[in-house]
Amino acid sequence: MFIDGNKRVAMLFAKKIMIDNGCGIILIAQELQSTFYENLLSSINQVIILI
């Protein structure tokens, strides 16, 4: 889905959608970013397998 540099674009779009809908923003502490992206890619891979 979103690979490498596209993660940044995806996060920007997600933040805009959340702000536009009155939600907070996604903020991942630097020390947790690698874990966040590993989990994100894992969840994307699971969705792809299910499709």
FENNORHU-V22597 format. One record per pair of residues at least 24 apart in sequence whose C-alpha atoms are under 6 Angstrom apart, sorted by the first residue. I is the first residue (numbers start at 0). J is the second residue. D is the distance in Angstrom with one decimal. If there is no record, write none. Layout:
# FENNORHU-V22597
[[I/J/D] [I/J/D]]
This chain:
# FENNORHU-V22597
none
